[in-house]
Amino acid sequence: MREKRPASKTRTVMYAFESNSKGPALLDCERVLAKAKAAGIVTNYDDGRDNWPWFEAPPGASARELRDKFLQAGYTIRRL
């Protein structure tokens, strides 16, 4: 049987978002990202003052769930 390779601690994915809304913040990015950082989901982030938030995280289900939270709040993926 093949041994399972341990997850990489250096490989990360980056998600950056933008808002086309000129109104109030779509999501409390600072709170959401700080909570994710404390939980160990996110390795680096910037709340973007709710304009262009981004985060880096190891690839996996937790990062995708956080990404989906932003998308459901009305943000779109920012093309860098």
C-alpha contacts under 8 A as a table, 3 or more apart, distances in Angstrom:
res1	aa1	res2	aa2	distance
8	S	11	R	5.68
8	S	58	P	7.86
9	K	58	P	7.33
10	T	58	P	7.76
11	R	58	P	6.00
11	R	59	P	7.49
12	T	56	E	6.06
12	T	57	A	5.07
12	T	58	P	4.28
12	T	59	P	5.93
13	V	56	E	5.48
13	V	57	A	5.55
13	V	58	P	6.06
13	V	59	P	5.80
14	M	54	W	7.10
14	M	55	F	5.70
14	M	56	E	4.35
14	M	57	A	6.65
15	Y	54	W	5.46
15	Y	55	F	5.54
15	Y	56	E	6.49
15	Y	67	R	7.08
15	Y	77	I	7.18
15	Y	78	R	7.89
16	A	52	W	6.75
16	A	53	P	5.94
16	A	54	W	4.06
16	A	55	F	6.61
16	A	77	I	5.94
16	A	78	R	5.28
16	A	79	R	7.64
16	A	80	L	7.99
17	F	52	W	5.36
17	F	53	P	5.56
17	F	54	W	6.07
17	F	70	F	7.77
17	F	75	Y	5.96
17	F	76	T	5.44
17	F	77	I	4.57
17	F	78	R	4.70
18	E	51	N	6.07
18	E	52	W	4.73
18	E	53	P	7.03
18	E	75	Y	5.66
18	E	76	T	5.50
18	E	77	I	6.38
18	E	78	R	5.50
19	S	22	K	7.95
19	S	50	D	7.97
19	S	51	N	6.02
19	S	52	W	6.96
19	S	74	G	7.28
19	S	75	Y	5.08
19	S	76	T	6.48
20	N	75	Y	7.67
21	S	24	P	7.72
21	S	26	L	7.94
25	A	28	D	6.81
25	A	50	D	5.79
25	A	51	N	7.99
26	L	50	D	7.46
26	L	73	A	5.95
26	L	74	G	6.72
26	L	75	Y	7.59
27	L	50	D	7.26
27	L	70	F	7.47
27	L	73	A	6.37
28	D	31	R	5.59
28	D	32	V	6.25
28	D	50	D	7.27
29	C	32	V	5.11
29	C	33	L	5.86
29	C	47	D	5.31
29	C	48	G	7.88
29	C	49	R	7.63
29	C	50	D	6.01
29	C	53	P	7.08
30	E	33	L	5.44
30	E	34	A	5.93
30	E	46	D	7.98
30	E	47	D	5.11
30	E	49	R	7.76
30	E	50	D	7.96
31	R	34	A	5.25
31	R	35	K	6.07
32	V	35	K	5.29
32	V	36	A	6.29
33	L	36	A	4.96
33	L	37	K	6.09
33	L	42	V	7.52
33	L	45	Y	6.98
33	L	47	D	6.96
33	L	55	F	7.76
34	A	37	K	5.04
34	A	38	A	6.20
35	K	38	A	5.13
35	K	39	A	6.22
36	A	39	A	5.03
36	A	40	G	6.30
36	A	41	I	5.26
36	A	42	V	5.67
37	K	40	G	5.13
37	K	41	I	5.77
37	K	42	V	4.68
37	K	43	T	6.41
37	K	44	N	7.49
38	A	41	I	7.67
39	A	42	V	7.79
40	G	43	T	7.05
41	I	57	A	6.21
41	I	58	P	7.48
41	I	62	S	6.43
41	I	63	A	6.73
42	V	45	Y	7.13
42	V	55	F	6.64
42	V	56	E	5.84
42	V	57	A	4.55
42	V	58	P	7.43
42	V	63	A	7.57
43	T	55	F	7.61
43	T	56	E	5.69
43	T	57	A	5.31
43	T	58	P	7.66
44	N	55	F	5.71
44	N	56	E	5.19
44	N	57	A	7.14
45	Y	53	P	7.61
45	Y	54	W	5.64
45	Y	55	F	4.06
45	Y	56	E	6.17
46	D	53	P	5.63
46	D	54	W	5.56
46	D	55	F	6.46
47	D	50	D	6.11
47	D	52	W	7.35
47	D	53	P	4.54
47	D	54	W	6.59
48	G	51	N	5.26
48	G	52	W	4.75
48	G	53	P	4.20
48	G	54	W	7.17
49	R	52	W	7.26
49	R	53	P	7.18
50	D	53	P	6.11
52	W	78	R	7.97
57	A	63	A	6.08
58	P	63	A	6.99
59	P	62	S	7.93
59	P	63	A	6.17
59	P	64	R	7.84
60	G	63	A	5.60
60	G	64	R	6.42
61	A	64	R	5.07
61	A	65	E	6.11
62	S	65	E	5.13
62	S	66	L	6.32
63	A	66	L	5.17
63	A	67	R	6.14
64	R	67	R	4.93
64	R	68	D	6.04
65	E	68	D	5.03
65	E	69	K	6.27
66	L	69	K	5.08
66	L	70	F	6.72
67	R	70	F	5.37
67	R	71	L	6.41
68	D	71	L	4.90
68	D	72	Q	5.97
69	K	72	Q	5.23
69	K	73	A	6.29
70	F	73	A	5.11
70	F	74	G	6.70
70	F	75	Y	5.65
70	F	76	T	7.85
71	L	74	G	5.34
71	L	75	Y	4.98
71	L	76	T	6.01
71	L	77	I	7.74
72	Q	75	Y	7.28
